[in-house]
Amino acid sequence: MTDTEAGTGVFPLGRSCPFDPPKEYEVLRAEQPITRASLRTGGHTWVLTSHELVRQLLADSRLTAYRPPGALRVQDPDQLPPPEKIPLVALDPPEHTVHRRMVTNEFTVKRIRGMRPFIQQVVDECIDAMLADGRRSADLFTALAVPVPSQVICELLGVPYADRERFLHIADVLVDGVSTEQEVASAIGELREFLAELVAAKAQAPEQDLLSRLIVRYQEADAYNPEQVISTAQVLLNAGHETTTSMIGLGTLALLDNPDQLAAFKADPSLAPQLVEELLRFLTIADTVSFRTATADLEIGGVSVQRGDAILPLSAAANRDPAVYENPDTLDIRRSARKHIAFGYGIHQCLGQNLARMELEIVFTTLFARIPGLRLDAPLDGLPYKSDGMIYGVTKVPVAW
């Protein structure tokens, strides 16, 4: 079947609505839940749009999670880099199993709960600054969405206070939708240099933070490789910072755009956990991050996939599947949305999901309790949305109260 016959267009597709995935997803899910399509970067991919098929694929061990850096590109399974050159999120077993075990204990529910007082303090301080001097408006993106995840990841990784301004500047460039390619490349290089210095210092004098404990575990296992720890730290920054920043910005907009849901939340703040799960499902900002390549011939949904074929499971399409969610295009904070795959599925499911959930719960609960009259201060459609990377988001959220 040709791409024209499939009616797919070239992937990844852009969004035409701030909150909804491309309309083509709905058509494909109903008519061709697995279909062949072109990639913007050249070559072809299988596109999956049903909840069942996406979960089935992400649990299949006959796929590699590795993809070349940058935009989605077809990968030859015979030309994978050596494991030591691959970041944790793109590693395959058995190496993935070994390295993930080293860091899993850092993200247990119990350990993350211990960070609640710090996260609450950060959120309160950000909102204090928003309200200072009798101000009645702010850009919520720069005032809250960026600094909360930035400061939390600094605390988690053990970035010294004296170095946090430099670290946060780098992080700001990476999430800023107007940063040029050159600025982003420069920031990534500076980040690697910063993390290398940080890891070297902690290897000499370990402290009570994630990076120090990770280094000690590798040393005790006689498997310490600074590059591996640096790579893991970079993954944690990218996964735990940019995604949560985007969710705070878009989540606030979605609630302001659905006043009935916001009113229900204000009336019953105990709905916070359900609200967060529903926002994660409804927005699904990391739609295409689970790009895969088949390392063996397999069958998906009655279709034969050949070794070396690229496969693109679309999480946003899966999370709007009417076979799983009633009225999936409606934001409903009272629904049970726990089956969503906004954090992925299978062995590569997001390590930091417990932390992200806690940050989002605290942010939304505190924000609307302290500023109940919060409103959007600009047309929703006119805001700058970031849809040219792996993470969808908004880069400005003008609000008033």
N, C-alpha and C positions, 0 to 999 in steps of 0.2 A: 504494500500500500504506500502511495506517495504521501508526502506531507500535505499537499493540496487536498487530496482525497480525505485525509484524516482531519483536515480543518484545524490544524493545531497552531500554525504560525511558527515562529522561531523562539526557542527557549533560552534563558528564562524570560517569561512574559512580564511586562510592567503592570502595575495596578492603575486603574482609572478612578478608583474610589479610595479615600484615605484608609478605610477599615476592611474593605472586602477584597478577597483574592480576585484575579482576573476572571471574567465571566466565562471564558473558554473552559475553565476547570469544571464547571457545572455540566457543560455539554459533554465533555470527554468522560466524566464520571458516569453519566447516564448512558452514553452510547459506546464508548471505547475506553474502559478503565485502565487498559494498558494499550499504548499505541506508540508508533514510531514518529519521531519529530527531529527537526534540525536544531543544532546548537548555534548560538550566536558566534561562538569561537571556531566553528567549523566542525564537520562530522555530524553524526547522528546519536540519538539516545532513545532509550525506551522511557516513556513517561507514564507514571502510575498515579492514579487519582482517587482510588477508593481506599477507605480506612483499612479494610481487610487485606488488600494487596500490599499496601505500604507496610503494615506491621509484619506481614509474612516475609516480605523482602528484607526488612531490617533485622530479622532474626535468622536469616539464612547465612550459614558459614561459608558458602561458596562465592562470596563476594569480598572484594578488598575495599576498605574505607579510604585508601590513599587516593589522592588526586593531585595533579600538579598545582603548585601555588598560583594564586590569582583566580581568574574567572574559570568557570567550569570547562574542562577540556577532556577529551577522550584520552584514556590512559592504556598503554600496552601493558598487560599483566606480566609480561616477560621482562619488563624494563623498570621494575620498582627499585627505588633507592635502597641501600642497606638500612636495616631497622634503626641503627643509631642516628640516621639522618632524617628520620620521620618523626613528627610530633605525636604525642600520645593520642590525640583525637583521630589520627589517620593510620595508626598502627593496627596490624592484624595479630591475632593469636599466633604463636604463644607469647610473643614479646609484649603485646598489649596487656595480656593477663598479668604478667610480672610487674610491669610499670604501674598499672592501675591499682594493683594491690598496695603498692607503696604509698599511695595518696588517699585511698578510699576512707581510711579512718579519720581523716581530717574533715570529712563532710557528713558524718553521722548526725542524726537528729539531735542527739544529746550534746555533741560538741557545738553544733550550730546554735542551739538554744542558749549556750553560754555567751554568745555574742549579742543577744537581744538588748541588754542594757547599753552597750556601745552603739548599736545601730539606732536605738531610740534617741540617744544623746545627739548623734549626728543629724538625724532628721529634725529634732527640736531646734538645734542650732541653725540649721538652714532656714527653717520657717521663721525663727526669731529675726534673722537677717532680712527676710522678705518683708516682715512687718515693721522693721525699725524705722524710726523717724516719721511714723504716721503715713508711710507709703500705702498707696491703694492699687498698685499695679506692679507687675514684674514679668520677666521671661522665665517661666517655670522650668524650662529646659536647662538654662545655665544656673538658676538659683537652687534647683532641687534635683532634677533628673541626672545631671552630670556629677555633682559633688558627692551625693550619697554613695553610689556604687564605687566611686573613686576612693573615697576615704575608707570604706569598708574593705576593699581589696588591699589597700595599704596596710591596714591593721592585720588582715589575715596573713599576708606575705611577710610581714615584719619589716616594712619599709621605715627606716628611722625618720622621726619628725623633721629633722634638719634637711632631709632629702625629699620630703613629700611634695614640696612646691615644684621641683624639677620633674618628679614623677607624674604629677597631676597635669602639668603642662603638656607632656608627651601624650598622656591619655586623652586630653582635650582635643589635640590635633587629630588623633585617630578617629574620634567620634564626630568631629565637626564636618557637616555635610559640604562645606565650602572649601575644605582643604584641598589643595591641588595634589596631583599624583606625586609630584616632586616633594611636596611637604610631607605627604604620608610616608613615602619611601625614606625620607630623612628621619622622620619620627620613629619609624620601625628600627632603623639603624641605631639611633640614639637609645631606644628602649633596650635593644640587645646589649649595648655597651653598659647601660645602667644596671641591667639584671646581672651581667657578668661580674661587675664590681660588687654587687650585693651578695651574690652567691659566694664569691671568693672570701668576702668578709665573714660570712656566716660559717663557712667551712673552717675558718681559723678560730672563731669564737661563737659557737652556737648559742642561740637564745631560745625563748619560749614562743616560737612562731612556726608557721607551716613550713617555710623553706628550711629552717634549721632542723626541724624534726625529720624532714624528708632527706636531707643530706646525711644525717646520722644513720637513718635506716639503710641507705645505700652503702655507707661506710661499713656498717656492721655486717652487711651482706657481701662485703668485699667487691662491690659493683658500682662504686661511685664514679660518675662521669659528669663533670660540671656542665657539659653541653646538654645532657639529658635534663638536668634540673633547671637550667635556663629555659629550655624549650617548654618544659611543663609550666614554669612560672608565666611564660608568655601566653600559653594556652589559657591558663586560669584568668589572666588579665583580660584577654580578648573575649572569652566566653562569659566571664562574670561581670564585666564592666559594660561593654557596649550593648549587650542584650538587655541588661537590667535598665540601663539608661533609656533605651528605646521603649521598653515596656512602661516605664514611669511616664514618659511623655505621651505616648499613644494611648495608654490606659486612662490617663486623666482626660484626654480629648474624648475618648469613647464614652466615659461616664458623663461628661458635660453634654455630649450629644444625645444621651439617653437619660433625660431628667427623671423618668419614672424609676429607672434602676438606681440612679443616684439617691433618689428620695428613699427608696427601700433600704439602701445601705445606711444612710444617715439615721433612719429610724431604728435600725437593728445592726449595729457595728459587729455583732457576733457573726454576721454573714461574711466577714472578711476572707476566711479561707476559701469559701465557695466563689466569692467575687474574683479572687486571684486566679483560681482554676479556670473560670469562665473567660476572663480576659486573655489568659494564655491561649485558650482554645480559639476564641473569637478572632484574635489578632494574628497569632502564629507568625511572628516576625522573622523566624529563621526557616523560611519555607524550603529552601533548596540546599541546605547544608549537608544533607545525607546522601549526596551524590556517590554512586558506587560504580564499580566495574566487576563484571562477572569473571571469575577465575576458572570456571568450568561451565560446560553446557548445562542448562537447567530449564525448567518450565515454570512459568508464572501465569496464573490465570488462564491456563490453556494455551499459552503462547510459548513457543520455543525461543529461548534466548541463548545466543552463542557465546562461547568463551571470548572475552575481549570486548563484548558489548558494554556500552555505557548505560547506566540506569539512573533515572531521576525520579525518586519518590517525592511527591509534592505534599508536604505536611499540611499546608493550608487547605488543600483540597480534601485531604483525609479528615481534617478537623471540622469540615463543613458537610460531611457525608450524612444525608438524611436517613440512611440505614442505621446510623448509630445515634444521631441527635435529632430530636423533633424540632422543627423550625430552626434549622442550623444557622440561618443567616440573621437570627434575632439574638441580641445580647440578653441573656436571662441569668441573673446572678443566683437564682434559686435552683437552677438545674444542677445535676450531678455531672460534672465534666471531667472526672478523673481519668477517663479512658483516652484523653487527648494525648497527642504525640508531639506537643510543642517542644518537649525536652528530648525528642528522639525516642528510640525504642531499641531494645536488645543490649548488647554488650557496650555500645557506645552511648547509651543514655547519659545525659548531662550529669557530670559529677556534682556540680554546684547547685542542683535544683532545690535542695532544702534551704540553702542560703538565699537564693533568688526569691523563693516563696516568702521567707521571713521578711526580707527587705521590702517586698511589695506590700505585704500585709501592714507593716508598720507605716510605710509611706502613705498609703491611701487612708488608713484609719486616722492617722494624725493630721494629715492635710485637711480632710473634710470636717474633722472635729474642731480644729483651730480656726479654719477659714470656711465656715459653712456657706458663705455667700459667694464663693469662688465662681467666676464665670469667664468664658472665653472672650478675649478683647480684640478679636480679628476674625474675618471670615474663615471658616474651616477649610474651604477649598483653596484658599490663597496662601496657606502655610507652606513652608519648604519641606517637602518629604524626600527622604533618601531611599531611592529604590535601585541604585546602580551597583550595590554591593551585595554581600551574602546576608546582611542583616537589614531588614526594612525598618524605617523609623522616621521621625520628624526631628528637625533641628532647631525649631523655634516654637515656643508655646506661650504666646502673650496672654496673660490673664489679668483680671482685675477683680476687686471685691468691694 
